[in-house]
Amino acid sequence: MAAAVDQSNHQLTYLDVDRTAQRVMAPAGLKYWLWVAFCAFLVAVGGAFWTRQIYEGLGVTGYGQPTLWAVYITDFVFWVGIAHSGTLISAVLFLFRTRWRTAVYRCAETMTVFAVLTAGLFPIVHLGRPWFFYWLCPYPNERYLQPDFRSPLTWDFFAISTYLTTSTLFLSMGLIPDIANQRDISTGWRKKFYTVLACGWQGTDRQWRNFSMAYLLLAGFATPLVLSVHSVVSWDFATMQTPGMHSTIFAPYFVAGAIFSGCAMVLTLIIPMRKMLHIEDLVTIWHLDSLAKVILLTSLVITYSYSTETFLVWYTQDPIEMMTFHQRFFGLQGYLFGGMVLCNCLIPLLLFSPSIRTNTIWLFIISIFVNIGMWLERFVLIAGSLSTATIPTQWKFYVPKITEVMITIASFGWFLMNFSLFTKFLPIVSMTELKEGVGWLRKSARNTYPYRKAA
Amino acid sequence: MSGDIEVVGVFSSDVECAHAIEQLHRTPIRGFHTFAPFPSEHMAEATDEVRGWGRSPVRKFVLAGGITGAITALVMTVGTSWEWNINTGGRPIASITPYIVIIFEMMILFGVLGAVTSFFVKSGLPSFESSTGYRTRFGADRFGLVVKVAESDGGKIEALMRDAGAEEVVREAA
């Protein structure tokens, strides 16, 4: 490896950071483009199914009374949740000056932006007449409909659009110094491309002074925003009278779940990425270990939330709630609940073991289970609760059809395609912050050694 | 009287560059600027000391943006509710409690827009003219100090930079 850092000396230099980041952005090979083409193929297949759904109507899905919110809303909540850890790692940990974030935060932030973009598609896919998607926006209109600012769905519009704007600006602003660095060393069309994106950045004292203040304040804004957005998403459900959803603990429970699933998705992305792009010297086992500890902590919070939710149902002795939960645990979809508990509560307990936390294969496998578990959680909560709503004669278990399945798979293709393209054209690790914390990076390299030995 | 020149010092460490900036107090400089590959606290402190800068004005724009966003949201939600004036289930026409969510989100949105806009404006971006003394190494692994000074005082500045640990000192036309 041309620019591999000699970790035995622990003498990581500023140029090492640059060389590694530049190597990641070097022109891609055939395997990379085949991967991108595969993702694009998934998007095309999903697009074809969506076209059919638009043409024939929502009857091609498994939707029907009483389950009119199902996979698409599950996907929406799942992708919004995935987005949250990016903001946690980039903004919240920035405010706490947590050094291990420097190597992984750009990846997490990028994931945030593409996850919110993916999530934003699902309320439109969910519509029977998607060409009227702009009716979701609260605006004075010729139909004399009042924009109902008391509705959680209207709150959602404001929360998600603010979140997308903030996370995109946060990512873009942090990229400027790194893009300027690329501008200075690139040639050809890349130089022109980076020259435009760098906006003339040169790292002068005046620029850094304003940059640091603006970045700090953006982080300060993003921190309460990340808590509010998933709380607002949870209120889409919690303010309904539907048994299984009408709960006051949803806001903190959803926020913890979002951080849990998002950190797992960061691991799912970064473990293969650091191997394929040869950035093990920047994203070390120490960073992965730190992420795994966050996953473990949030898993315990999730387990506590499940227990509290169940306890409150038992404690109130509300017969309808009791029946809904009985169906959730032991009904026809009980195996989904079992899978969710296995993936979200039991498997992450393995992370108590330091040897598992420092083993990339184990971490990758656990992160996949967590992703599956968190998707199941949202599905059980939404489709499961609606299918066993108040009147038993109306109960009907929802089974997704091929349309929902393919559109869900396409959303992963869409997300991974955008993420993969980003890695080759823009810096996926923050060179600026890594240089700022180069001493800490040396420490992480030192920490890596006993871990590697143990692994 | 001799004309102005610029003395460009290249440093391998931000601490050395900060030391050179601190020494500028005792010299007849006409102006200076620095370059760094990352926001160095040492250099920022030294620069603030010499220039007497306070905190970045970006924060005032952020405050203004946040207040504007909150007021805009309040006017929008309460105003449209009164404009439509539909009684739903005897609830207040304008329910402030649920509107707080929208007020909060718009306060953040406008504050963020204020932060980014003021960052660009106050940093002189976008700009496609290179600052004097800029070298591509300043974006990678070196720190730069560019001092504008009368030609007759150039020697003092060069000596100051060398004493502070500059790897390279170059004299350029201003």
Contacts between the chains, C-beta under 8 A, distances in Angstrom:
chain1	res1	chain2	res2	distance
A	13	B	141	6.9
A	14	B	37	6.3
A	14	B	140	6.5
A	14	B	141	3.7
A	15	B	140	6.5
A	15	B	141	5.0
A	18	B	140	5.4
A	18	B	141	7.2
A	140	B	80	7.0
A	146	B	80	7.2
A	146	B	81	7.5
A	146	B	84	4.1
A	146	B	86	5.7
A	147	B	80	6.1
A	149	B	77	4.5
A	149	B	80	7.5
A	149	B	81	6.9
A	149	B	98	6.6
A	149	B	99	5.6
A	149	B	102	5.7
A	150	B	91	7.7
A	150	B	95	5.5
A	150	B	98	4.4
A	150	B	99	7.8
A	154	B	102	7.4
A	155	B	98	7.5
A	155	B	101	4.5
A	155	B	102	6.4
A	155	B	105	7.6
A	158	B	101	7.3
A	158	B	102	5.1
A	158	B	105	4.2
A	158	B	106	6.7
A	159	B	101	7.5
A	159	B	105	5.5
A	161	B	109	7.8
A	162	B	105	4.6
A	162	B	106	7.3
A	162	B	108	5.7
A	162	B	109	4.4
A	162	B	112	7.9
A	165	B	109	6.2
A	165	B	112	6.8
A	165	B	113	7.7
A	166	B	108	6.7
A	166	B	109	7.2
A	166	B	112	4.9
A	169	B	112	5.9
A	169	B	113	7.8
A	169	B	116	5.0
A	170	B	112	8.0
A	173	B	116	6.2
A	173	B	119	6.9
A	177	B	37	7.7
A	177	B	38	7.5
A	177	B	139	7.6
A	180	B	139	5.6
A	181	B	37	7.2
A	181	B	139	4.5
A	181	B	140	6.3
A	184	B	136	3.8
A	184	B	139	5.0
A	184	B	140	7.2
A	185	B	136	6.9
A	185	B	140	7.6
A	195	B	128	7.4
A	199	B	120	7.3
A	199	B	125	4.6
A	199	B	126	3.8
A	199	B	127	7.4
A	200	B	124	7.8
A	200	B	125	5.6
A	200	B	126	5.2
A	200	B	127	3.7
A	200	B	128	5.1
A	200	B	129	7.2
A	201	B	125	6.6
A	202	B	35	6.3
A	202	B	130	7.0
A	202	B	131	5.3
A	202	B	134	5.3
A	202	B	138	7.3
A	202	B	139	7.4
A	203	B	35	5.2
A	203	B	36	5.3
A	203	B	37	6.3
A	203	B	38	8.0
A	203	B	138	6.1
A	203	B	139	5.9
A	204	B	33	5.2
A	204	B	34	6.7
A	204	B	35	6.0
A	204	B	131	5.9
A	205	B	33	5.9
A	205	B	34	4.5
A	205	B	36	7.6
A	205	B	43	6.8
A	205	B	44	7.2
A	205	B	47	4.8
A	206	B	33	7.1
A	206	B	122	7.6
A	206	B	123	6.1
A	206	B	124	7.2
A	207	B	123	4.4
A	207	B	124	7.6
A	207	B	125	7.3
A	208	B	36	6.3
A	208	B	39	4.4
A	208	B	40	7.9
A	208	B	44	6.9
A	209	B	44	6.6
A	209	B	47	7.8
A	209	B	53	7.2
A	209	B	56	5.1
A	210	B	56	5.0
A	210	B	57	7.9
A	210	B	58	5.3
A	210	B	118	7.4
A	210	B	119	5.0
A	210	B	122	4.7
A	210	B	123	4.6
A	211	B	39	6.7
A	211	B	119	6.3
A	211	B	123	6.9
A	212	B	39	4.9
A	212	B	44	7.5
A	212	B	56	7.3
A	213	B	55	6.7
A	213	B	56	3.6
A	213	B	58	4.4
A	213	B	59	5.9
A	213	B	119	7.8
A	214	B	56	7.6
A	214	B	58	4.8
A	214	B	62	7.8
A	214	B	115	4.6
A	214	B	116	6.6
A	214	B	118	7.0
A	214	B	119	3.8
A	217	B	58	6.8
A	217	B	59	6.3
A	217	B	62	4.9
A	217	B	111	7.4
A	217	B	115	4.9
A	218	B	112	6.1
A	218	B	115	5.4
A	218	B	116	7.6
A	221	B	62	8.0
A	221	B	108	5.0
A	221	B	111	5.5
A	221	B	112	5.4
A	221	B	115	7.4
A	224	B	104	7.9
A	224	B	108	7.3
A	225	B	105	7.8
A	225	B	108	5.2
A	228	B	101	7.5
A	228	B	104	6.3
A	228	B	105	7.0
A	232	B	101	6.3
A	431	B	37	7.9
A	432	B	37	7.0
A	432	B	38	4.8
A	432	B	39	7.7
A	433	B	38	7.2
A	435	B	37	5.6
A	435	B	38	4.6
A	435	B	141	7.9
A	436	B	38	4.2
A	436	B	39	6.8
A	436	B	40	7.9
